[in-house]
Amino acid sequence: MRSLDDALKMLEEVEKIISEYNPKSDDKEILNKLLTKNMKIEAEAYAKYIRI
């Protein structure tokens, strides 16, 4: 089982990729999927955080 530290490292990698990437109009759908996935991750993290 992976740890929260692993998840944090992955998110930091994603953050770096996004900050260095110059999107084109073709990327709009992928960016929408990224935003949707991010909202789901945030909701799950908040739910777990509140339970502690």
C-alpha positions in Angstrom: 0.0 0.0 0.0 1.3 3.4 -0.9 1.6 6.2 1.7 0.4 9.7 1.8 4.0 10.8 1.2 3.9 8.9 -2.1 0.7 10.7 -3.0 2.3 14.1 -2.1 5.3 13.4 -4.3 3.1 12.4 -7.2 1.1 15.6 -6.8 4.3 17.7 -6.8 5.3 16.0 -10.0 1.9 16.8 -11.6 2.2 20.4 -10.3 5.6 20.7 -12.0 4.4 19.3 -15.3 1.4 21.7 -15.4 3.5 24.7 -14.5 6.0 24.0 -17.2 3.4 23.0 -19.9 2.1 25.5 -22.4 -1.4 24.2 -23.3 -2.9 24.4 -26.8 -6.6 24.4 -27.7 -6.5 20.6 -28.1 -5.6 20.3 -24.4 -8.8 21.8 -23.2 -10.5 18.4 -22.7 -7.5 17.0 -20.8 -7.3 20.1 -18.6 -11.0 19.7 -17.8 -10.3 16.1 -16.8 -7.4 17.2 -14.6 -9.6 19.9 -12.9 -12.3 17.3 -12.3 -9.9 14.8 -10.9 -8.3 17.4 -8.7 -11.7 18.3 -7.2 -12.4 14.7 -6.4 -9.0 14.3 -4.8 -9.6 17.5 -2.7 -13.0 16.3 -1.6 -11.6 12.9 -0.5 -8.7 14.5 1.3 -10.9 17.0 3.1 -13.3 14.1 4.1 -10.4 12.1 5.6 -8.9 15.2 7.2 -12.2 16.0 9.0 -12.5 12.5 10.3 -9.2 12.6 12.1 
